[in-house]
Amino acid sequence: MAAGDLAAGIEAALAALHAAGTAHGDLKPANVVLAAGDGHPVLIDWGETVAGTPGWRPAGPHDARDRDLYALARLKGQPPS
C-alpha cells in the first residue's frame, strides 16, 4: 500500500469515528495495522480516555478528536496545527 493510500485510509477511518461521535485518542504508527487480504488500515489500542502519547498529541489539554487530528497531520508529514 502506498503511503498516500495508507494516510487516506487512516483519515477515512477517523472521519467515520468522528462522525459517529467518538475518537481514537492515541493515534500513532504503532496503533495502525494493515488488515490481512486487502491491507486497509485498522486502528488498534484505542486511548480515548487517556491523554495520548507524547509527540503524537498537541501540547496542553485537548480532547481525543483534537489529538486524532494532530497525530494524523504528523503521520501525513504535515505540520500539525
VMD Tcl script that builds the backbone (N, CA, C; Angstrom):
set m [mol new atoms 243]
animate dup $m
set s [atomselect $m all]
$s set {name element resname resid chain x y z} {
  {N N MET 1 A 0.852 -1.178 0.000}
  {CA C MET 1 A 0.000 0.000 0.000}
  {C C MET 1 A 0.891 1.232 0.000}
  {N N ALA 2 A 0.607 2.155 -0.888}
  {CA C ALA 2 A 1.365 3.399 -0.975}
  {C C ALA 2 A 1.081 4.274 0.243}
  {N N ALA 3 A 2.064 5.085 0.608}
  {CA C ALA 3 A 1.926 5.941 1.796}
  {C C ALA 3 A 0.699 6.835 1.701}
  {N N GLY 4 A 0.440 7.400 0.532}
  {CA C GLY 4 A -0.728 8.267 0.360}
  {C C GLY 4 A -2.031 7.515 0.556}
  {N N ASP 5 A -2.081 6.265 0.074}
  {CA C ASP 5 A -3.277 5.445 0.257}
  {C C ASP 5 A -3.475 5.094 1.728}
  {N N LEU 6 A -2.366 4.802 2.406}
  {CA C LEU 6 A -2.433 4.486 3.831}
  {C C LEU 6 A -2.964 5.680 4.615}
  {N N ALA 7 A -2.411 6.864 4.347}
  {CA C ALA 7 A -2.864 8.075 5.039}
  {C C ALA 7 A -4.337 8.348 4.748}
  {N N ALA 8 A -4.754 8.152 3.507}
  {CA C ALA 8 A -6.160 8.376 3.145}
  {C C ALA 8 A -7.072 7.387 3.873}
  {N N GLY 9 A -6.622 6.151 4.016}
  {CA C GLY 9 A -7.409 5.152 4.733}
  {C C GLY 9 A -7.548 5.490 6.206}
  {N N ILE 10 A -6.454 5.963 6.814}
  {CA C ILE 10 A -6.497 6.373 8.216}
  {C C ILE 10 A -7.411 7.573 8.378}
  {N N GLU 11 A -7.295 8.522 7.459}
  {CA C GLU 11 A -8.137 9.717 7.513}
  {C C GLU 11 A -9.617 9.353 7.390}
  {N N ALA 12 A -9.935 8.411 6.503}
  {CA C ALA 12 A -11.328 7.982 6.336}
  {C C ALA 12 A -11.840 7.286 7.598}
  {N N ALA 13 A -11.005 6.472 8.224}
  {CA C ALA 13 A -11.410 5.800 9.463}
  {C C ALA 13 A -11.677 6.816 10.563}
  {N N LEU 14 A -10.805 7.811 10.682}
  {CA C LEU 14 A -11.014 8.840 11.704}
  {C C LEU 14 A -12.265 9.659 11.419}
  {N N ALA 15 A -12.507 9.975 10.152}
  {CA C ALA 15 A -13.708 10.740 9.788}
  {C C ALA 15 A -14.968 9.973 10.188}
  {N N ALA 16 A -14.960 8.663 9.968}
  {CA C ALA 16 A -16.120 7.846 10.345}
  {C C ALA 16 A -16.294 7.820 11.863}
  {N N LEU 17 A -15.200 7.683 12.585}
  {CA C LEU 17 A -15.272 7.705 14.048}
  {C C LEU 17 A -15.824 9.029 14.553}
  {N N HIS 18 A -15.270 10.119 14.031}
  {CA C HIS 18 A -15.676 11.446 14.486}
  {C C HIS 18 A -17.140 11.715 14.133}
  {N N ALA 19 A -17.575 11.266 12.962}
  {CA C ALA 19 A -18.973 11.448 12.566}
  {C C ALA 19 A -19.913 10.666 13.481}
  {N N ALA 20 A -19.413 9.563 14.031}
  {CA C ALA 20 A -20.212 8.753 14.949}
  {C C ALA 20 A -20.143 9.269 16.383}
  {N N GLY 21 A -19.390 10.349 16.588}
  {CA C GLY 21 A -19.322 10.949 17.910}
  {C C GLY 21 A -18.272 10.358 18.826}
  {N N THR 22 A -17.317 9.631 18.268}
  {CA C THR 22 A -16.246 9.064 19.072}
  {C C THR 22 A -14.906 9.425 18.440}
  {N N ALA 23 A -13.826 9.007 19.068}
  {CA C ALA 23 A -12.484 9.305 18.563}
  {C C ALA 23 A -11.543 8.201 19.015}
  {N N HIS 24 A -10.388 8.121 18.404}
  {CA C HIS 24 A -9.385 7.140 18.817}
  {C C HIS 24 A -8.651 7.643 20.050}
  {N N GLY 25 A -8.046 8.812 19.962}
  {CA C GLY 25 A -7.423 9.452 21.111}
  {C C GLY 25 A -5.956 9.166 21.319}
  {N N ASP 26 A -5.414 8.125 20.672}
  {CA C ASP 26 A -3.992 7.807 20.824}
  {C C ASP 26 A -3.423 7.303 19.507}
  {N N LEU 27 A -3.726 8.021 18.427}
  {CA C LEU 27 A -3.253 7.636 17.110}
  {C C LEU 27 A -1.745 7.835 17.012}
  {N N LYS 28 A -1.054 6.808 16.534}
  {CA C LYS 28 A 0.389 6.828 16.294}
  {C C LYS 28 A 0.688 5.608 15.426}
  {N N PRO 29 A 1.856 5.560 14.813}
  {CA C PRO 29 A 2.145 4.431 13.911}
  {C C PRO 29 A 1.952 3.055 14.556}
  {N N ALA 30 A 2.309 2.904 15.816}
  {CA C ALA 30 A 2.180 1.603 16.480}
  {C C ALA 30 A 0.729 1.172 16.649}
  {N N ASN 31 A -0.212 2.090 16.497}
  {CA C ASN 31 A -1.626 1.771 16.671}
  {C C ASN 31 A -2.370 1.644 15.347}
  {N N VAL 32 A -1.616 1.453 14.268}
  {CA C VAL 32 A -2.203 1.208 12.950}
  {C C VAL 32 A -1.613 -0.096 12.415}
  {N N VAL 33 A -2.473 -1.043 12.115}
  {CA C VAL 33 A -2.040 -2.295 11.489}
  {C C VAL 33 A -2.765 -2.433 10.165}
  {N N LEU 34 A -2.228 -3.259 9.292}
  {CA C LEU 34 A -2.851 -3.489 7.999}
  {C C LEU 34 A -3.620 -4.801 8.025}
  {N N ALA 35 A -4.852 -4.754 7.558}
  {CA C ALA 35 A -5.706 -5.937 7.544}
  {C C ALA 35 A -5.176 -6.964 6.559}
  {N N ALA 36 A -5.321 -8.226 6.933}
  {CA C ALA 36 A -4.974 -9.300 6.006}
  {C C ALA 36 A -5.903 -9.212 4.803}
  {N N GLY 37 A -5.400 -9.553 3.684}
  {CA C GLY 37 A -6.223 -9.524 2.476}
  {C C GLY 37 A -6.041 -8.243 1.707}
  {N N ASP 38 A -6.855 -7.236 1.985}
  {CA C ASP 38 A -6.786 -6.009 1.189}
  {C C ASP 38 A -5.809 -4.976 1.756}
  {N N GLY 39 A -5.318 -5.184 2.968}
  {CA C GLY 39 A -4.302 -4.287 3.525}
  {C C GLY 39 A -4.811 -2.935 3.989}
  {N N HIS 40 A -6.118 -2.782 4.169}
  {CA C HIS 40 A -6.631 -1.484 4.632}
  {C C HIS 40 A -6.184 -1.257 6.078}
  {N N PRO 41 A -5.978 0.001 6.465}
  {CA C PRO 41 A -5.530 0.279 7.827}
  {C C PRO 41 A -6.628 0.025 8.856}
  {N N VAL 42 A -6.221 -0.564 9.973}
  {CA C VAL 42 A -7.108 -0.831 11.097}
  {C C VAL 42 A -6.506 -0.149 12.314}
  {N N LEU 43 A -7.317 0.630 13.007}
  {CA C LEU 43 A -6.844 1.336 14.201}
  {C C LEU 43 A -7.027 0.430 15.411}
  {N N ILE 44 A -5.950 0.273 16.189}
  {CA C ILE 44 A -5.995 -0.585 17.372}
  {C C ILE 44 A -5.625 0.223 18.609}
  {N N ASP 45 A -5.766 -0.367 19.764}
  {CA C ASP 45 A -5.343 0.207 21.046}
  {C C ASP 45 A -5.931 1.596 21.267}
  {N N TRP 46 A -7.237 1.656 21.282}
  {CA C TRP 46 A -7.926 2.932 21.451}
  {C C TRP 46 A -7.576 3.555 22.784}
  {N N GLY 47 A -7.352 4.855 22.781}
  {CA C GLY 47 A -6.971 5.557 24.000}
  {C C GLY 47 A -7.813 6.775 24.275}
  {N N GLU 48 A -9.082 6.726 23.920}
  {CA C GLU 48 A -9.947 7.904 24.019}
  {C C GLU 48 A -9.959 8.517 25.420}
  {N N THR 49 A -9.793 7.715 26.439}
  {CA C THR 49 A -9.890 8.243 27.796}
  {C C THR 49 A -8.537 8.627 28.384}
  {N N VAL 50 A -7.471 8.443 27.627}
  {CA C VAL 50 A -6.136 8.808 28.121}
  {C C VAL 50 A -5.675 10.090 27.458}
  {N N ALA 51 A -4.534 10.561 27.858}
  {CA C ALA 51 A -4.027 11.835 27.344}
  {C C ALA 51 A -3.289 11.705 26.028}
  {N N GLY 52 A -3.130 10.505 25.486}
  {CA C GLY 52 A -2.392 10.331 24.247}
  {C C GLY 52 A -0.910 10.130 24.521}
  {N N THR 53 A -0.153 9.925 23.463}
  {CA C THR 53 A 1.278 9.655 23.566}
  {C C THR 53 A 2.065 10.934 23.291}
  {N N PRO 54 A 3.016 11.272 24.164}
  {CA C PRO 54 A 3.845 12.460 23.901}
  {C C PRO 54 A 4.468 12.383 22.503}
  {N N GLY 55 A 4.479 13.515 21.828}
  {CA C GLY 55 A 4.977 13.572 20.461}
  {C C GLY 55 A 3.912 13.329 19.417}
  {N N TRP 56 A 2.821 12.697 19.832}
  {CA C TRP 56 A 1.717 12.410 18.918}
  {C C TRP 56 A 0.439 13.112 19.356}
  {N N ARG 57 A 0.568 14.067 20.266}
  {CA C ARG 57 A -0.585 14.848 20.735}
  {C C ARG 57 A -0.156 16.306 20.854}
  {N N PRO 58 A -1.103 17.208 20.737}
  {CA C PRO 58 A -0.768 18.625 20.914}
  {C C PRO 58 A -0.442 18.915 22.373}
  {N N ALA 59 A 0.315 19.964 22.591}
  {CA C ALA 59 A 0.639 20.376 23.956}
  {C C ALA 59 A -0.612 20.888 24.652}
  {N N GLY 60 A -0.683 20.692 25.935}
  {CA C GLY 60 A -1.815 21.182 26.706}
  {C C GLY 60 A -2.996 20.255 26.639}
  {N N PRO 61 A -4.060 20.609 27.328}
  {CA C PRO 61 A -5.253 19.755 27.345}
  {C C PRO 61 A -6.036 19.860 26.039}
  {N N HIS 62 A -6.330 18.730 25.454}
  {CA C HIS 62 A -7.126 18.654 24.233}
  {C C HIS 62 A -7.985 17.408 24.300}
  {N N ASP 63 A -9.115 17.444 23.616}
  {CA C ASP 63 A -9.953 16.252 23.601}
  {C C ASP 63 A -9.396 15.225 22.616}
  {N N ALA 64 A -9.976 14.033 22.633}
  {CA C ALA 64 A -9.481 12.928 21.821}
  {C C ALA 64 A -9.528 13.261 20.328}
  {N N ARG 65 A -10.557 13.961 19.888}
  {CA C ARG 65 A -10.659 14.317 18.461}
  {C C ARG 65 A -9.507 15.226 18.049}
  {N N ASP 66 A -9.184 16.213 18.876}
  {CA C ASP 66 A -8.060 17.094 18.575}
  {C C ASP 66 A -6.749 16.314 18.528}
  {N N ARG 67 A -6.591 15.351 19.447}
  {CA C ARG 67 A -5.390 14.520 19.427}
  {C C ARG 67 A -5.321 13.708 18.141}
  {N N ASP 68 A -6.470 13.186 17.680}
  {CA C ASP 68 A -6.514 12.433 16.418}
  {C C ASP 68 A -6.052 13.292 15.243}
  {N N LEU 69 A -6.575 14.503 15.152}
  {CA C LEU 69 A -6.246 15.378 14.025}
  {C C LEU 69 A -4.788 15.799 14.055}
  {N N TYR 70 A -4.243 16.046 15.220}
  {CA C TYR 70 A -2.833 16.395 15.371}
  {C C TYR 70 A -1.962 15.223 14.901}
  {N N ALA 71 A -2.267 14.022 15.382}
  {CA C ALA 71 A -1.480 12.849 15.012}
  {C C ALA 71 A -1.612 12.543 13.521}
  {N N LEU 72 A -2.802 12.716 12.957}
  {CA C LEU 72 A -2.982 12.488 11.523}
  {C C LEU 72 A -2.090 13.417 10.716}
  {N N ALA 73 A -2.026 14.671 11.091}
  {CA C ALA 73 A -1.144 15.615 10.394}
  {C C ALA 73 A 0.302 15.143 10.468}
  {N N ARG 74 A 0.739 14.686 11.624}
  {CA C ARG 74 A 2.109 14.179 11.780}
  {C C ARG 74 A 2.333 12.962 10.895}
  {N N LEU 75 A 1.376 12.036 10.859}
  {CA C LEU 75 A 1.507 10.842 10.026}
  {C C LEU 75 A 1.605 11.194 8.547}
  {N N LYS 76 A 0.911 12.259 8.142}
  {CA C LYS 76 A 0.931 12.696 6.748}
  {C C LYS 76 A 2.139 13.575 6.420}
  {N N GLY 77 A 2.971 13.832 7.425}
  {CA C GLY 77 A 4.152 14.657 7.195}
  {C C GLY 77 A 3.848 16.140 7.099}
  {N N GLN 78 A 2.708 16.546 7.621}
  {CA C GLN 78 A 2.300 17.946 7.597}
  {C C GLN 78 A 2.539 18.564 8.969}
  {N N PRO 79 A 2.804 19.855 9.020}
  {CA C PRO 79 A 2.927 20.475 10.326}
  {C C PRO 79 A 1.574 20.481 11.024}
  {N N PRO 80 A 1.500 19.941 12.226}
  {CA C PRO 80 A 0.208 19.961 12.947}
  {C C PRO 80 A -0.199 21.389 13.269}
  {N N SER 81 A -1.497 21.623 13.265}
  {CA C SER 81 A -1.986 22.968 13.594}
  {C C SER 81 A -2.525 23.001 14.998}
}
mol reanalyze $m
mol bondsrecalc $m
mol representation Tube
mol addrep $m
